[in-house]
Amino acid sequence: MTDRPIDALDRAKGEKILAKLKNGEEMTGILKALDLHLNLWLDEAEVVKDGNKVRLGTVLVRGDTIVYASPVKV
């Protein structure tokens, strides 16, 4: 069986991911859960605004605002 792109994210639960949003921001955080609509639950979420990192804590990112999401290798 062929893996779907969402399967790569599913395997990344508990790891840091990067999500590029439609508003141009890039958000990072620890992936806790996701669904088929690509709604993401992130812990320790951060976004860069005006060159400064802003810590958001725990967030739910709505899937239709995401351009792409990928595991981050540190």
Secondary structure, DSSP 8 states (H G I E B T S, - for coil): ----HHHHHHHTTTSEEEEEETTS-EEEEEEEEE-TT--EEEEEEEEEETTEEEEEEEEEE-GGGEEEEEE---
